[in-house]
Amino acid sequence: MKLRAFDSLAVRVIAFSSLWAITGLVVVGGLISTIYGRTASRGFEELLVAQLYNIVNVVSVSPEGNLSGSPDLGDLRYSQPLSGWYWEVLPASDNTKGRLASISLGPADIASPSTALLPFDPQYRRDYEARGLEGEALKVVETEIVLDQDNHIARFRVMGNASLVQADIDQFDQTLFFYLSLFGLGSILINAVAILYGLKPLTSVRRSLGEVRNGRAERLMGAFPAEIRPLTVEMNALIDNNRRIVERARTQVGNLAHSLKTPIAVLMNEAEAMGGDKGRLFADQGDRMRHQVQHYLDRARIAAQSEGIVFRTPVQSTLERLARVLVKLNPKLRFEFAGLDAKPLVFAGERQDYEEMVGNLLENAAKWTRGRIRLSVAPLGDGTFRTSVEDDGPGLDEADAAEAVKRGRRLDEEKPGSGLGLSIVIDTAEEYRGTFTLSRSSIGGLCAALVLPLALDPETS
């Protein structure tokens, strides 16, 4: 399943660059730690080898085969008991006698593997690990030397505290990890800031597009980087083209309206002159034709606008004006209003379309109410808002509600009107990508609800 966080280009770039930085630091840290560990171990071993041959140079053997000598390695640790730093010289032939050892080792003995298990190398030297007098890890370097022509042989070995070397390596690793982590965190933060700053022009483009979409600007304005400038040029060209389409559609709609107005007027005048039932029938049909033509002209106008720049209509002020007119026309009815004094809402469409939709709903409610009408408006939180008109009339069941929204259908032929009101509301709402529903009202009658798009601010669009 795709993670929503990775829908963001900034998150993707920051995540992958951070992953690369972390991987690089881990590899570099591992290499540095390995190199330092090997260097420290090699230096430790070379120190022991040098001290071993210092002892070899000092120790001698008498004609009787007795070992003698007082090596001074210049390291006080060989004089401190149980320090983990020891040296020892042992006889390795039957004609050699005696034993020499550092003060730190004294008479104690540290076991060594047999030459059968661990033979000497071609330089007649071997090294191995052992446990010290306190259980510490020791690095042992050992050799056997023929001391004179009488084949007096002695075994020399120097032992160093490997635990101290490992502790030094561990301390270095901890310090390295701390500073690499600090460097990595700083690099990630700086990298994130640089990426966000580099993508900031895209936010400016989005904000400018929001200004254009909400009718606050006609073109994308601002200084954009060279990489984004071609995009803004193409967007401005698209906006200009859409504007030309809208203007052309408006011109064509106006021309069509004027071309149909005169023939319809002539037909209605002839119907009135004819008189009688047939004349009234022709006049009624001519009036219906005029409403139908106007309705579809309005739909064409709205469709043209929906492909161009969004208009902005203040919702509360428009409803307040309709409410004042409604109260004057129906003084005997009781009106309730909700949401008109809340946070101002802005409809993403033309004022006359919104007034026509709500006006049709109020007119329908006034026909069926027993005396109470409620008009309310509220945002829905998804970029839309709801306008509801409720009455306390008889209401409709589900089947009648479905029938009522069919174009031109009327459930009561005794009520005045052409039956186009609700279909006009539905068609106009659909052109704005909105919805229209009928349901039972909480005050007993019918609730007619419009859900229409809000003109969002650029920051929230």
C-alpha positions as CSV (number, residue, x, y, z in Angstrom):
1,M,0.0,0.0,0.0
2,K,1.4,3.4,-1.0
3,L,2.2,5.6,1.9
4,R,0.4,9.0,1.7
5,A,3.5,10.7,3.1
6,F,5.4,9.9,0.0
7,D,2.9,11.7,-2.1
8,S,5.0,14.8,-1.2
9,L,8.0,15.5,-3.4
10,A,9.8,17.2,-0.6
11,V,9.3,14.2,1.7
12,R,10.6,11.9,-1.0
13,V,13.7,13.9,-1.7
14,I,14.5,14.4,2.0
15,A,13.8,10.8,2.8
16,F,16.1,9.4,0.0
17,S,18.8,11.9,0.5
18,S,18.7,11.2,4.3
19,L,18.9,7.5,3.6
20,W,21.8,8.1,1.3
21,A,23.6,10.2,3.9
22,I,23.0,7.7,6.7
23,T,24.2,4.8,4.5
24,G,27.3,6.8,3.6
25,L,28.0,7.7,7.2
26,V,27.5,4.1,8.3
27,V,29.9,2.9,5.6
28,V,32.5,5.6,6.3
29,G,32.2,5.0,10.0
30,G,32.6,1.3,9.6
31,L,35.7,1.8,7.4
32,I,37.3,4.3,9.9
33,S,36.5,2.0,12.8
34,T,38.0,-1.0,11.1
35,I,41.1,0.9,10.0
36,Y,41.7,2.3,13.4
37,G,41.1,-1.1,15.1
38,R,43.6,-2.8,12.8
39,T,46.1,0.0,13.2
40,A,45.8,-0.1,16.9
41,S,46.1,-3.8,17.0
42,R,49.1,-3.7,14.7
43,G,50.8,-1.0,16.7
44,F,50.2,-3.0,19.9
45,E,51.7,-6.1,18.4
46,E,54.7,-4.2,17.0
47,L,55.3,-2.7,20.4
48,L,55.3,-6.2,22.0
49,V,57.7,-7.5,19.3
50,A,60.1,-4.6,19.9
51,Q,60.0,-5.2,23.6
52,L,60.5,-8.9,23.0
53,Y,63.7,-8.3,21.1
54,N,64.9,-5.8,23.7
55,I,64.7,-8.5,26.2
56,V,66.5,-10.9,23.9
57,N,69.3,-8.4,23.6
58,V,69.7,-8.1,27.3
59,V,69.4,-11.7,28.4
60,S,72.5,-14.0,28.4
61,V,73.5,-17.5,29.4
62,S,76.6,-18.7,31.4
63,P,78.8,-21.6,30.3
64,E,76.9,-23.7,32.9
65,G,73.6,-22.8,31.2
66,N,72.2,-20.4,33.8
67,L,70.1,-17.5,32.4
68,S,70.9,-14.0,33.5
69,G,70.0,-10.4,32.7
70,S,67.9,-7.5,34.0
71,P,65.8,-6.1,31.1
72,D,64.6,-2.6,31.5
73,L,61.8,-1.8,29.0
74,G,61.2,1.7,30.2
75,D,57.6,0.9,31.0
76,L,56.5,1.0,34.7
77,R,53.6,-1.4,34.0
78,Y,56.1,-4.3,33.9
79,S,57.0,-3.4,37.5
80,Q,53.4,-3.2,38.8
81,P,52.0,-6.5,40.1
82,L,48.9,-7.9,38.2
83,S,49.1,-5.0,35.7
84,G,48.5,-7.3,32.7
85,W,51.9,-6.4,31.2
86,Y,54.4,-9.2,31.7
87,W,57.6,-10.7,30.3
88,E,59.2,-14.1,30.9
89,V,62.3,-16.0,29.8
90,L,62.2,-19.8,30.2
91,P,64.8,-22.6,29.4
92,A,63.9,-24.4,26.2
93,S,66.6,-27.0,26.2
94,D,67.9,-29.5,28.7
95,N,71.2,-27.7,29.2
96,T,69.6,-24.4,30.0
97,K,68.6,-23.5,33.6
98,G,66.8,-20.8,35.5
99,R,63.9,-18.5,34.9
100,L,63.6,-14.7,34.4
101,A,60.4,-12.8,34.8
102,S,59.0,-9.3,35.2
103,I,58.1,-8.0,38.7
104,S,54.5,-7.8,37.6
105,L,54.4,-11.5,36.9
106,G,56.6,-12.8,39.7
107,P,56.5,-16.5,40.3
108,A,53.1,-16.9,38.6
109,D,52.8,-18.8,35.4
110,I,50.6,-18.2,32.4
111,A,50.0,-21.3,30.3
112,S,51.0,-21.4,26.6
113,P,49.9,-23.8,23.9
114,S,52.2,-26.5,22.8
115,T,54.2,-26.1,19.6
116,A,52.3,-29.0,18.2
117,L,49.1,-27.0,18.4
118,L,50.6,-23.7,17.5
119,P,54.0,-24.0,15.7
120,F,56.4,-21.1,15.2
121,D,56.4,-19.2,11.9
122,P,59.5,-19.1,9.6
123,Q,60.9,-16.2,11.7
124,Y,60.6,-18.6,14.6
125,R,58.0,-16.4,16.3
126,R,54.4,-17.0,17.2
127,D,51.6,-15.0,18.9
128,Y,48.4,-16.0,20.6
129,E,45.9,-14.9,23.1
130,A,45.8,-15.9,26.8
131,R,44.2,-15.1,30.1
132,G,46.1,-13.0,32.6
133,L,46.3,-13.4,36.4
134,E,43.1,-11.3,36.8
135,G,41.3,-12.9,33.9
136,E,42.2,-10.1,31.6
137,A,42.8,-10.8,27.9
138,L,46.5,-10.9,27.0
139,K,48.3,-10.7,23.7
140,V,51.4,-12.9,23.8
141,V,54.4,-12.7,21.5
142,E,56.8,-15.5,21.8
143,T,60.1,-16.7,20.3
144,E,62.9,-19.2,20.9
145,I,66.5,-18.1,20.6
146,V,69.8,-20.1,20.6
147,L,71.9,-18.1,23.0
148,D,75.4,-19.5,22.3
149,Q,77.5,-22.1,20.5
150,D,76.7,-24.6,23.1
151,N,73.1,-24.7,22.0
152,H,71.6,-23.2,25.1
153,I,68.1,-22.3,24.0
154,A,65.7,-20.0,25.8
155,R,62.0,-19.1,25.2
156,F,61.2,-15.4,25.4
157,R,57.7,-14.1,25.6
158,V,56.1,-10.7,26.2
159,M,52.5,-10.3,27.2
160,G,50.5,-7.1,26.9
161,N,47.0,-6.3,28.2
162,A,44.8,-6.6,25.2
163,S,41.8,-5.5,27.2
164,L,43.2,-1.9,27.4
165,V,43.7,-1.8,23.7
166,Q,40.2,-3.1,23.0
167,A,38.9,-0.5,25.5
168,D,40.8,2.2,23.6
169,I,39.3,1.0,20.3
170,D,35.8,0.9,21.9
171,Q,36.3,4.5,23.2
172,F,37.3,5.6,19.8
173,D,34.3,3.9,18.2
174,Q,32.0,5.7,20.7
175,T,33.6,9.0,20.0
176,L,33.4,8.4,16.3
177,F,29.7,7.4,16.5
178,F,28.9,10.5,18.5
179,Y,30.5,12.9,16.0
180,L,29.3,11.1,12.9
181,S,25.8,11.1,14.3
182,L,26.1,14.8,15.1
183,F,27.4,15.4,11.6
184,G,24.8,13.2,10.0
185,L,22.0,15.0,11.9
186,G,23.3,18.4,10.9
187,S,23.7,17.2,7.3
188,I,20.1,16.0,7.2
189,L,18.7,19.2,8.7
190,I,20.8,21.4,6.4
191,N,19.8,19.1,3.5
192,A,16.1,19.4,4.4
193,V,16.3,23.1,4.7
194,A,18.0,23.3,1.3
195,I,15.4,21.1,-0.3
196,L,12.5,22.9,1.2
197,Y,14.0,26.2,0.1
198,G,14.6,24.8,-3.4
199,L,11.0,23.7,-3.7
200,K,9.6,26.9,-2.3
201,P,8.9,28.4,-5.8
202,L,6.5,25.5,-6.3
203,T,4.5,26.8,-3.3
204,S,4.5,30.3,-4.9
205,V,3.2,28.7,-8.1
206,R,0.4,26.9,-6.2
207,R,-0.5,30.1,-4.4
208,S,-0.6,32.1,-7.6
209,L,-2.8,29.4,-9.2
210,G,-5.1,29.7,-6.2
211,E,-5.3,33.4,-6.7
212,V,-6.2,32.9,-10.4
213,R,-8.7,30.1,-9.7
214,N,-10.5,32.2,-7.0
215,G,-10.7,35.2,-9.3
216,R,-8.2,37.4,-7.4
217,A,-5.7,37.5,-10.2
218,E,-5.8,37.0,-14.0
219,R,-2.3,35.5,-14.5
220,L,0.5,33.9,-12.6
221,M,2.6,36.7,-11.3
222,G,6.0,36.7,-9.6
223,A,9.7,36.0,-10.2
224,F,10.2,32.3,-10.7
225,P,13.5,30.3,-11.1
226,A,14.6,29.5,-14.7
227,E,13.6,25.8,-14.1
228,I,10.0,26.8,-13.3
229,R,9.6,29.8,-15.6
230,P,8.7,27.7,-18.7
231,L,5.9,26.0,-16.6
232,T,4.5,29.4,-15.6
233,V,4.6,30.6,-19.2
234,E,2.6,27.6,-20.4
235,M,0.1,28.0,-17.5
236,N,-0.4,31.7,-18.3
237,A,-1.0,30.7,-22.0
238,L,-3.5,28.1,-20.9
239,I,-5.3,30.7,-18.7
240,D,-5.5,33.1,-21.5
241,N,-6.8,30.4,-23.8
242,N,-9.5,29.5,-21.3
243,R,-10.5,33.1,-20.9
244,R,-10.9,33.4,-24.7
245,I,-13.1,30.3,-24.6
246,V,-15.3,31.8,-21.9
247,E,-15.6,35.1,-23.8
248,R,-16.4,33.2,-27.0
249,A,-19.1,31.1,-25.3
250,R,-20.6,34.2,-23.7
251,T,-20.8,35.9,-27.0
252,Q,-22.4,32.9,-28.6
253,V,-24.9,32.5,-25.8
254,G,-25.8,36.2,-26.1
255,N,-26.3,35.9,-29.8
256,L,-28.5,32.9,-29.5
257,A,-30.6,34.6,-26.8
258,H,-31.2,37.6,-29.0
259,S,-31.9,35.4,-32.1
260,L,-34.6,33.5,-30.2
261,K,-36.1,36.3,-28.3
262,T,-37.9,37.9,-31.3
263,P,-39.5,34.7,-32.7
264,I,-40.8,33.7,-29.3
265,A,-42.2,37.2,-28.7
266,V,-44.0,37.1,-32.0
267,L,-45.5,33.7,-31.3
268,M,-46.7,34.9,-27.9
269,N,-48.2,38.1,-29.3
270,E,-50.0,36.1,-32.0
271,A,-51.3,33.7,-29.3
272,E,-52.7,36.7,-27.2
273,A,-54.3,38.2,-30.3
274,M,-55.9,34.8,-31.2
275,G,-57.7,34.7,-27.8
276,G,-59.8,31.9,-26.6
277,D,-58.7,28.5,-25.2
278,K,-56.4,27.9,-28.2
279,G,-54.7,31.2,-27.8
280,R,-54.2,30.6,-24.0
281,L,-52.8,27.2,-24.8
282,F,-50.3,28.7,-27.4
283,A,-49.4,31.5,-25.0
284,D,-48.8,29.0,-22.2
285,Q,-46.6,26.8,-24.4
286,G,-44.7,29.8,-25.7
287,D,-44.0,30.8,-22.1
288,R,-42.8,27.3,-21.3
289,M,-40.6,27.5,-24.4
290,R,-39.2,30.8,-23.3
291,H,-38.3,29.3,-19.9
292,Q,-36.8,26.2,-21.4
293,V,-34.6,28.3,-23.8
294,Q,-33.5,30.6,-21.0
295,H,-32.8,27.5,-18.8
296,Y,-30.5,25.9,-21.4
297,L,-28.9,29.2,-22.2
298,D,-28.1,29.5,-18.5
299,R,-26.6,26.0,-18.4
300,A,-24.4,26.8,-21.4
301,R,-23.2,29.9,-19.7
302,I,-22.4,28.1,-16.5
303,A,-20.6,25.3,-18.4
304,A,-18.5,27.8,-20.2
305,Q,-17.7,29.5,-16.9
306,S,-16.8,26.3,-15.2
307,E,-14.0,25.8,-17.6
308,G,-12.6,29.2,-17.0
309,I,-12.1,31.5,-14.0
310,V,-14.1,30.9,-10.8
311,F,-16.5,33.6,-9.7
312,R,-17.0,34.5,-6.1
313,T,-20.4,35.1,-4.4
314,P,-20.7,36.0,-0.7
315,V,-23.2,33.5,0.6
316,Q,-24.5,35.1,3.8
317,S,-25.1,38.5,2.2
318,T,-26.9,36.9,-0.8
319,L,-29.2,34.9,1.6
320,E,-29.9,37.9,3.7
321,R,-31.1,39.8,0.7
322,L,-33.3,36.9,-0.4
323,A,-34.6,36.6,3.1
324,R,-35.6,40.3,3.3
325,V,-37.5,40.0,0.0
326,L,-39.2,36.7,1.1
327,V,-40.3,38.3,4.4
328,K,-41.9,41.3,2.6
329,L,-43.7,39.0,0.1
330,N,-45.0,36.6,2.7
331,P,-45.7,38.6,5.9
332,K,-47.9,35.9,7.3
333,L,-45.2,33.2,7.2
334,R,-42.7,32.7,10.1
335,F,-39.1,32.5,8.9
336,E,-36.1,31.1,10.8
337,F,-32.5,31.7,9.8
338,A,-29.4,29.8,10.9
339,G,-25.7,30.3,10.0
340,L,-26.1,33.8,8.5
341,D,-24.0,35.4,11.2
342,A,-21.3,32.7,11.2
343,K,-17.9,32.8,9.4
344,P,-18.4,34.3,6.0
345,L,-18.7,31.7,3.2
346,V,-18.0,32.4,-0.5
347,F,-19.7,30.4,-3.2
348,A,-17.4,29.5,-6.2
349,G,-20.0,30.6,-8.8
350,E,-22.1,33.5,-10.0
351,R,-24.5,35.4,-7.8
352,Q,-27.5,35.1,-10.1
353,D,-27.1,31.3,-10.3
354,Y,-27.0,31.0,-6.5
355,E,-30.0,33.3,-6.1
356,E,-32.0,31.4,-8.7
357,M,-31.3,28.0,-7.0
358,V,-32.2,29.2,-3.5
359,G,-35.0,31.4,-4.8
360,N,-36.7,28.3,-6.4
361,L,-36.3,26.3,-3.2
362,L,-37.8,29.2,-1.1
363,E,-40.7,29.6,-3.6
364,N,-41.4,25.9,-3.5
365,A,-41.3,25.9,0.4
366,A,-43.7,28.9,0.4
367,K,-46.2,27.0,-1.7
368,W,-46.4,24.0,0.6
369,T,-45.6,25.3,4.1
370,R,-48.3,25.6,6.9
371,G,-46.6,28.7,8.1
372,R,-43.0,28.0,9.0
373,I,-39.9,28.1,6.9
374,R,-36.3,27.6,8.0
375,L,-33.3,28.8,5.9
376,S,-29.8,27.6,7.1
377,V,-26.2,27.5,5.7
378,A,-23.1,25.7,7.1
379,P,-19.7,24.7,5.8
380,L,-19.0,20.9,5.5
381,G,-15.2,20.9,5.9
382,D,-14.4,19.3,2.5
383,G,-14.4,22.5,0.4
384,T,-18.2,22.6,0.1
385,F,-21.1,24.1,2.0
386,R,-24.8,23.2,2.5
387,T,-27.7,25.5,2.0
388,S,-31.0,24.0,3.4
389,V,-34.6,25.2,3.0
390,E,-37.1,23.4,5.3
391,D,-40.8,23.8,5.7
392,D,-43.5,22.3,8.0
393,G,-45.7,21.2,5.2
394,P,-46.9,17.7,4.3
395,G,-43.5,16.7,3.0
396,L,-42.7,13.8,0.6
397,D,-41.9,10.1,1.0
398,E,-39.0,8.6,-0.8
399,A,-40.9,7.7,-4.0
400,D,-42.5,11.2,-4.2
401,A,-39.1,12.8,-3.6
402,A,-37.6,10.9,-6.5
403,E,-40.5,11.9,-8.7
404,A,-40.4,15.5,-7.7
405,V,-36.8,16.0,-9.0
406,K,-37.7,14.8,-12.5
407,R,-37.7,17.6,-15.0
408,G,-41.1,19.3,-15.3
409,R,-42.9,16.8,-13.1
410,R,-45.5,18.2,-10.7
411,L,-47.1,16.2,-7.9
412,D,-50.0,18.7,-7.6
413,E,-51.2,20.3,-10.8
414,E,-53.3,22.7,-8.8
415,K,-50.3,24.7,-7.6
416,P,-49.1,27.4,-10.0
417,G,-45.9,27.0,-12.0
418,S,-44.3,25.2,-14.9
419,G,-42.7,22.4,-12.9
420,L,-39.2,23.4,-14.0
421,G,-38.1,24.8,-10.7
422,L,-36.5,21.8,-9.1
423,S,-35.0,20.6,-12.4
424,I,-33.4,24.0,-12.8
425,V,-31.9,23.7,-9.3
426,I,-30.6,20.2,-10.0
427,D,-29.1,21.1,-13.4
428,T,-27.5,24.3,-12.1
429,A,-26.0,22.5,-9.1
430,E,-24.6,19.7,-11.3
431,E,-22.9,22.2,-13.5
432,Y,-21.1,23.5,-10.4
433,R,-20.3,19.9,-9.4
434,G,-22.7,20.1,-6.5
435,T,-25.6,18.0,-5.3
436,F,-29.2,18.5,-4.5
437,T,-31.2,16.2,-2.1
438,L,-34.8,16.0,-0.7
439,S,-35.4,14.6,2.7
440,R,-37.7,14.8,5.7
441,S,-37.3,18.0,7.7
442,S,-36.8,18.2,11.5
443,I,-39.7,20.6,11.6
444,G,-42.1,18.2,10.0
445,G,-42.1,18.9,6.3
446,L,-39.6,18.8,3.4
447,C,-35.9,19.6,3.6
448,A,-34.3,20.7,0.3
449,A,-30.5,20.8,0.6
450,L,-27.9,22.2,-1.8
451,V,-24.2,21.2,-1.5
452,L,-22.0,23.6,-3.5
453,P,-18.3,24.3,-3.8
454,L,-16.6,27.0,-1.7
455,A,-14.2,29.5,-3.2
456,L,-11.2,28.4,-1.2
457,D,-8.3,30.6,-0.1
458,P,-5.0,29.8,-1.9
459,E,-3.4,28.6,1.3
460,T,-6.1,25.9,1.8
461,S,-6.9,25.1,-1.8
